[in-house]
Amino acid sequence: MTLQECAKEAEQMRDLYVEAQKTLLRGGKSYTIGGQSFTRENLSEILKALQYWE
């Protein structure tokens, strides 16, 4: 994988986690990324993933 491809993948993953965070903060019950479901109770996991992908 090239550096450009890695950067694009990181951006896409970050965008997914940002969308998950927005959904949950707006009152959504859950959000799924790659088969892993997130709820408000594990919002901290979303924040950790955002830090990782940035």
N, C-alpha and C positions, 0 to 999 in steps of 0.2 A: 504494500500500500504506500502510495506516495505521500509526502508531507501535505500536499494540497488536498488529497482524499481524506487524510486524517483530520485536517482542519474542518473540512465540510461535514464529516460525520460528527465531530464534536459540536459543531454549530447546530446540526439537526437534533442531536440528543438534548442539547441545552434548550432548544426551542420546545421540545416535547415536555421537558420538566417545568418550564415556565408556564406552558399551557395547563399542565396538571395543577400547579400551584394556583393559578388564576381560577380554575374551575372549582377547586376545593374552597378557596377563600370567598367565592361568590355563592357558596351554599351547596355546591354539588356534593353528592354522597360519596362518590368514589371516582377514580380515574385509573385506567390501566395502560401501562407501557410495557410492551414486550412480554405480555403474560403476567406481569406483576401488578397487582392492584394496590392502590394507595387510598387512604381515607384521611380525614382531618386528624385522626389520632396519630398518624405517622407522617405528618407534614414535615417533621424534622428530617426524615429520610429524603424527602424531595429536596430540601435545602442542602443536605450533604451532597446529593447527586449534582445539583447545580454548581456547587463549588468544585466538584471533581471535573465536570465538563467545561468549566471556564478556564 
